[in-house]
Amino acid sequence: MVRFLLVVFVSFVLVACGGKQPESDYEWNLPKGYPRPTIPHDNPMTEARVQLGRYLFYDNNLSANKAQSCASCHIQSLAFSEPLPVSVGSTGEILKRNASSLVNVGYNATLTWAHPYLRSIERQVLIPMFNEEPLELGITGFEDEIMARFDNDLYKPLFKEAFGDEEVEFDRIAKALSAFVRSLVSFNSPFDRYANMGIDDAMTEQEIRGMDVFFSEEFDCHHCHGGFNFTQSIDEDEEIDEHRPFHNIGMYNIDGKGSYPTDHVGAFEITRRKKDMGGFRAPTLRNVGVSAPYMHDGSFTTLEEVLDFYIAGGRLIEDGPFKGDGRENPYKSQFVRPLEMSDEQKTDLIAFLKALTDEEFLTNPAHSNPFVGAD
């Protein structure tokens, strides 16, 4: 029965995400019935653009001081996340957010942890490239110097193949990076093989019990982490206010009136609407077993800690500058409430979450560092 409901639910979402796409020579190799991500008409997916983007993604020359690349904070074996609570920029500046894993981001309706209106990967990649506060790759002020680094025998043919000529432009760099990021699709976990491919022994009995816990109405996990990508942030061409993937889960309540710390106010920072205080995007749970630490600020280091937080219905901070009872936050999601979960259910649920790990994705040579092993 659970598998039947899963197939129906997944199929409904897949149909909703379909639509006419630009012509492309890129081979997605998606499972039967899965749609391609939505592709902007001014940046069609091509093998050449993905390949150029792959080189750029791993190239430290994209940072002003040559200290970092995109891959410095997005490591393939960790589902293109990193094992730090929050990222560190190329100059050592501590950033505010945990580096999100780059799993199926081409399907996302919104990008980053808490920006309701940032819906284009091409726009999003410009933030780490040019942002000055906080400084990440630090390109601003060094544009000509950095473009000159790609005017060489390696990159000229790659740019020509991808865009028709050898000219290096940041618009082209952003488009190529976006194409590579869109290519990072993951649909070959034990869960996928069991629920969507009908392979009965793809999941263990414990993982199946954990799946029952996850999809039960008693625990509501699937309300915020639903659909084929285990997140509400799915591009269905809907208005953002009609499909809100941002949730206050009760991490803070520092004044007893719902306030979050200044650097962690979530979507409220953009919308200035009180109801968005502490609202952060529910990330995909695909490959969550390898993408620790968790939450927007890397607060929790293990899945066990995450479940304990949700079982408690939020977080109580008893002292310090952020003292407060997040469980009583007035803006907290209705789906975050105290739960009665047995130790066995908790263990089973964690087993299921780990069954969302796609080992092929974590080791796929097409996503790997092209400079490793090169002469």
C-alpha positions as CSV (number, residue, x, y, z in Angstrom):
1,M,0.0,0.0,0.0
2,V,2.8,2.4,0.9
3,R,4.6,1.7,-2.4
4,F,1.3,2.3,-4.3
5,L,0.8,5.7,-2.6
6,L,4.4,6.6,-3.3
7,V,4.1,5.8,-7.0
8,V,0.8,7.8,-7.3
9,F,2.3,10.7,-5.3
10,V,5.5,10.8,-7.3
11,S,3.7,10.4,-10.6
12,F,1.4,13.4,-9.8
13,V,4.4,15.6,-9.0
14,L,6.3,14.5,-12.1
15,V,3.4,15.3,-14.4
16,A,3.1,18.7,-12.8
17,C,6.7,19.5,-13.4
18,G,6.6,18.7,-17.1
19,G,6.5,21.2,-19.9
20,K,8.0,22.1,-23.2
21,Q,11.8,22.5,-23.0
22,P,14.4,24.1,-25.3
23,E,16.2,21.9,-27.8
24,S,19.3,20.3,-26.4
25,D,21.9,17.7,-27.2
26,Y,22.4,16.8,-23.5
27,E,21.6,13.2,-22.5
28,W,19.9,13.3,-19.1
29,N,19.8,9.6,-18.5
30,L,16.8,10.0,-16.1
31,P,14.7,7.1,-14.8
32,K,11.6,6.4,-16.8
33,G,8.8,8.9,-16.1
34,Y,11.0,11.6,-14.6
35,P,11.0,15.0,-16.3
36,R,14.0,17.1,-17.1
37,P,14.5,20.2,-14.9
38,T,13.1,23.4,-16.3
39,I,15.8,25.0,-18.6
40,P,15.9,28.7,-19.4
41,H,15.6,29.4,-23.1
42,D,18.7,31.5,-23.1
43,N,20.9,28.8,-21.7
44,P,20.0,25.4,-23.2
45,M,21.7,22.3,-21.9
46,T,24.5,21.1,-24.1
47,E,27.2,18.6,-23.5
48,A,29.8,21.3,-24.2
49,R,28.4,23.8,-21.7
50,V,28.2,21.1,-19.0
51,Q,31.8,20.2,-19.7
52,L,33.0,23.8,-19.6
53,G,31.0,24.3,-16.4
54,R,32.7,21.2,-14.9
55,Y,36.1,22.7,-15.5
56,L,35.2,26.1,-14.1
57,F,33.5,24.5,-11.1
58,Y,36.8,22.9,-10.0
59,D,39.1,25.7,-11.0
60,N,40.7,27.8,-8.2
61,N,41.4,30.5,-10.9
62,L,37.8,31.6,-10.4
63,S,38.7,33.2,-7.1
64,A,40.7,36.4,-6.9
65,N,43.4,35.0,-4.8
66,K,43.3,31.5,-6.4
67,A,42.5,30.0,-3.0
68,Q,39.1,28.4,-3.7
69,S,36.8,27.0,-6.4
70,C,33.1,26.3,-6.2
71,A,34.1,22.7,-5.4
72,S,35.9,23.9,-2.2
73,C,32.5,24.2,-0.5
74,H,30.7,21.6,-2.6
75,I,32.4,18.3,-2.4
76,Q,31.2,15.5,-4.6
77,S,31.6,12.6,-2.1
78,L,29.5,14.7,0.4
79,A,26.7,15.3,-2.1
80,F,28.3,18.5,-3.1
81,S,28.1,19.9,0.4
82,E,30.9,20.4,3.0
83,P,31.6,19.1,6.5
84,L,31.7,22.6,8.1
85,P,28.8,24.2,10.1
86,V,29.1,27.3,7.8
87,S,31.3,28.1,4.9
88,V,34.5,30.0,4.9
89,G,35.3,32.4,2.0
90,S,38.5,32.5,-0.1
91,T,40.0,35.1,2.2
92,G,39.0,33.3,5.4
93,E,35.9,35.3,6.1
94,I,33.3,33.2,8.0
95,L,29.9,33.1,6.1
96,K,26.4,32.9,7.6
97,R,25.2,29.7,6.0
98,N,25.9,26.1,5.8
99,A,26.7,25.1,2.2
100,S,23.7,23.4,0.7
101,S,24.2,20.1,-1.1
102,L,23.8,20.5,-4.9
103,V,21.4,17.6,-5.4
104,N,18.7,18.0,-8.1
105,V,18.8,21.8,-7.7
106,G,17.6,22.2,-11.3
107,Y,14.2,21.2,-10.0
108,N,14.1,23.8,-7.2
109,A,11.6,26.6,-7.3
110,T,13.9,28.8,-5.2
111,L,17.6,28.9,-4.6
112,T,19.7,29.4,-1.4
113,W,18.4,28.9,2.1
114,A,16.1,31.9,2.5
115,H,15.5,33.9,-0.7
116,P,11.9,33.5,-1.9
117,Y,12.5,35.4,-5.2
118,L,15.8,33.9,-6.3
119,R,14.6,31.4,-8.8
120,S,17.4,31.2,-11.4
121,I,20.6,29.3,-11.0
122,E,22.2,31.7,-13.5
123,R,21.5,34.5,-11.0
124,Q,22.4,32.5,-7.9
125,V,25.9,31.6,-9.0
126,L,26.7,35.3,-9.3
127,I,26.3,35.7,-5.5
128,P,29.4,33.6,-4.5
129,M,31.3,35.0,-7.4
130,F,30.8,38.8,-6.9
131,N,29.4,39.2,-3.3
132,E,31.6,41.4,-1.2
133,E,29.7,41.1,2.2
134,P,30.4,38.3,2.9
135,L,33.3,37.8,0.5
136,E,33.4,34.3,-1.1
137,L,35.3,34.0,-4.4
138,G,36.0,37.8,-4.4
139,I,35.8,38.5,-8.1
140,T,34.6,42.1,-7.7
141,G,37.5,44.4,-8.6
142,F,39.5,41.7,-10.2
143,E,37.3,41.0,-13.2
144,D,39.8,41.6,-16.0
145,E,42.6,39.7,-14.2
146,I,40.3,36.7,-13.7
147,M,39.0,36.6,-17.2
148,A,42.6,36.6,-18.5
149,R,43.3,33.4,-16.6
150,F,40.8,31.6,-18.9
151,D,42.3,33.0,-22.1
152,N,44.5,29.9,-22.7
153,D,44.8,26.7,-24.7
154,L,42.7,24.7,-22.3
155,Y,39.7,27.0,-22.1
156,K,39.6,28.5,-25.6
157,P,38.4,25.3,-27.2
158,L,35.9,24.7,-24.4
159,F,34.4,28.2,-24.7
160,K,34.2,27.9,-28.5
161,E,32.5,24.5,-28.3
162,A,30.0,25.8,-25.7
163,F,29.3,29.2,-27.2
164,G,30.5,29.4,-30.8
165,D,33.7,31.4,-30.2
166,E,36.5,31.7,-27.7
167,E,35.5,34.9,-26.0
168,V,35.6,34.7,-22.2
169,E,32.7,36.6,-20.5
170,F,31.3,36.3,-17.0
171,D,27.8,35.8,-18.4
172,R,29.1,32.7,-20.2
173,I,30.9,31.5,-17.1
174,A,27.7,31.8,-15.1
175,K,25.8,29.9,-17.8
176,A,28.3,27.1,-18.0
177,L,28.4,26.7,-14.2
178,S,24.6,26.6,-14.2
179,A,24.5,24.0,-16.8
180,F,27.0,21.8,-14.8
181,V,25.0,22.3,-11.6
182,R,21.8,21.3,-13.4
183,S,23.5,18.1,-14.5
184,L,23.9,17.0,-10.9
185,V,20.8,14.7,-10.7
186,S,20.4,11.9,-8.2
187,F,17.8,9.2,-8.6
188,N,19.5,5.9,-7.9
189,S,19.2,5.4,-4.2
190,P,17.9,2.2,-2.6
191,F,14.6,4.0,-2.1
192,D,14.4,4.8,-5.8
193,R,15.2,1.2,-6.8
194,Y,12.5,-0.1,-4.4
195,A,9.7,2.5,-4.8
196,N,10.1,3.5,-8.4
197,M,11.8,0.6,-10.1
198,G,10.1,-2.3,-8.2
199,I,13.2,-4.0,-6.9
200,D,11.8,-5.6,-3.7
201,D,15.2,-6.3,-2.1
202,A,16.6,-2.9,-2.7
203,M,15.6,-1.8,0.8
204,T,16.0,-3.7,4.1
205,E,13.0,-4.4,6.3
206,Q,14.2,-1.8,8.7
207,E,14.5,0.8,6.0
208,I,10.9,0.0,4.8
209,R,9.7,0.4,8.4
210,G,11.4,3.7,8.5
211,M,9.8,4.7,5.2
212,D,6.4,3.9,6.8
213,V,7.3,6.3,9.7
214,F,8.4,9.0,7.3
215,F,5.2,8.9,5.2
216,S,2.8,8.5,8.2
217,E,0.4,11.3,9.1
218,E,1.5,10.8,12.7
219,F,4.9,12.3,12.1
220,D,4.3,14.5,9.1
221,C,7.9,14.3,7.7
222,H,6.7,14.3,4.1
223,H,4.7,17.5,4.4
224,C,7.9,19.6,4.3
225,H,10.1,17.0,2.6
226,G,7.7,15.6,0.0
227,G,7.5,14.8,-3.7
228,F,10.1,13.0,-5.8
229,N,12.9,15.3,-4.5
230,F,11.9,15.2,-0.8
231,T,11.4,19.0,-0.6
232,Q,8.6,21.5,-1.2
233,S,10.9,23.6,-3.3
234,I,9.8,22.2,-6.7
235,D,9.5,24.3,-9.8
236,E,5.9,24.0,-11.0
237,D,5.6,27.4,-12.6
238,E,3.4,28.6,-9.7
239,E,3.6,31.9,-8.0
240,I,5.9,31.8,-5.0
241,D,3.2,32.9,-2.6
242,E,1.1,30.0,-3.6
243,H,3.8,27.4,-3.0
244,R,5.9,28.4,0.0
245,P,8.8,26.1,0.8
246,F,10.0,28.2,3.7
247,H,9.4,27.1,7.3
248,N,10.1,28.4,10.8
249,I,10.9,25.2,12.7
250,G,11.4,26.7,16.2
251,M,15.2,27.0,16.4
252,Y,15.0,30.4,18.2
253,N,12.7,32.6,20.1
254,I,15.1,35.1,21.7
255,D,12.5,37.7,22.8
256,G,9.6,35.5,23.5
257,K,7.8,37.1,20.5
258,G,9.3,34.9,17.8
259,S,12.5,36.8,16.9
260,Y,15.6,35.1,15.5
261,P,19.2,36.4,15.7
262,T,19.9,39.2,13.3
263,D,22.0,37.1,10.9
264,H,19.4,34.3,10.9
265,V,16.0,35.8,10.3
266,G,15.4,33.7,7.2
267,A,13.0,34.8,4.4
268,F,12.1,37.8,6.6
269,E,15.3,39.4,5.6
270,I,14.0,39.7,2.0
271,T,10.2,40.0,2.5
272,R,10.1,42.0,5.8
273,R,6.9,40.2,6.6
274,K,6.7,39.0,10.2
275,K,5.2,35.7,9.1
276,D,8.4,34.9,7.3
277,M,10.5,35.3,10.5
278,G,12.9,32.4,10.8
279,G,11.6,30.9,7.5
280,F,14.2,28.7,5.8
281,R,13.8,26.5,2.8
282,A,13.2,22.8,3.5
283,P,16.2,21.2,1.7
284,T,16.0,18.0,-0.2
285,L,16.7,14.9,1.9
286,R,18.3,13.0,-1.0
287,N,21.8,12.0,0.1
288,V,21.2,13.5,3.6
289,G,23.1,10.7,5.2
290,V,26.4,12.2,3.8
291,S,25.7,15.9,4.0
292,A,26.2,16.7,7.7
293,P,26.1,19.1,9.5
294,Y,22.5,20.0,9.2
295,M,20.3,23.2,9.3
296,H,21.0,26.5,7.7
297,D,23.7,27.2,10.3
298,G,25.1,23.7,10.7
299,S,23.7,23.5,14.2
300,F,23.4,19.7,14.3
301,T,26.1,17.2,13.5
302,T,24.1,14.0,13.3
303,L,20.7,12.8,12.0
304,E,20.0,11.6,15.6
305,E,20.4,15.2,16.8
306,V,18.0,16.4,14.1
307,L,15.4,13.9,15.0
308,D,15.7,14.8,18.7
309,F,15.1,18.4,17.8
310,Y,11.9,17.6,15.9
311,I,10.7,15.1,18.5
312,A,11.0,18.0,21.0
313,G,9.0,20.3,18.7
314,G,11.7,22.9,18.5
315,R,14.8,24.0,20.5
316,L,15.1,25.4,24.0
317,I,18.2,27.5,24.6
318,E,18.5,28.0,28.3
319,D,21.3,30.6,28.5
320,G,23.4,32.9,26.4
321,P,22.6,35.7,23.9
322,F,20.1,33.5,22.1
323,K,18.2,32.3,25.2
324,G,14.6,31.4,24.4
325,D,12.2,28.6,23.8
326,G,11.9,28.0,20.1
327,R,9.1,25.5,20.8
328,E,6.9,28.4,21.7
329,N,7.8,30.5,18.6
330,P,4.5,32.1,17.4
331,Y,5.7,31.8,13.7
332,K,6.6,28.1,14.0
333,S,5.2,25.7,11.4
334,Q,2.1,23.8,12.4
335,F,3.9,20.6,11.3
336,V,6.6,21.1,14.0
337,R,5.2,19.9,17.3
338,P,6.2,17.5,20.1
339,L,6.2,13.9,18.9
340,E,6.0,10.6,20.6
341,M,8.5,8.5,18.7
342,S,9.9,5.2,20.1
343,D,13.6,4.4,20.0
344,E,12.8,1.7,17.4
345,Q,10.9,4.2,15.2
346,K,13.7,6.7,15.4
347,T,16.3,4.1,14.5
348,D,14.1,2.9,11.6
349,L,13.6,6.4,10.3
350,I,17.3,7.1,10.3
351,A,17.9,3.9,8.4
352,F,15.3,5.1,5.8
353,L,17.0,8.5,5.5
354,K,20.3,6.8,4.8
355,A,18.5,4.7,2.1
356,L,18.2,8.0,0.2
357,T,21.9,7.9,-0.5
358,D,22.8,7.5,-4.1
359,E,26.3,6.0,-4.2
360,E,26.5,6.3,-8.0
361,F,25.9,10.0,-7.7
362,L,28.7,10.5,-5.1
363,T,31.2,8.8,-7.4
364,N,30.0,9.6,-10.9
365,P,33.1,10.4,-13.0
366,A,31.1,12.9,-15.1
367,H,30.7,15.1,-12.0
368,S,34.3,14.7,-10.7
369,N,37.3,17.0,-10.8
370,P,38.7,17.0,-14.4
371,F,42.1,18.2,-13.2
372,V,42.8,15.1,-11.1
373,G,45.1,12.8,-12.9
374,A,45.6,15.4,-15.7
375,D,49.1,16.0,-17.0
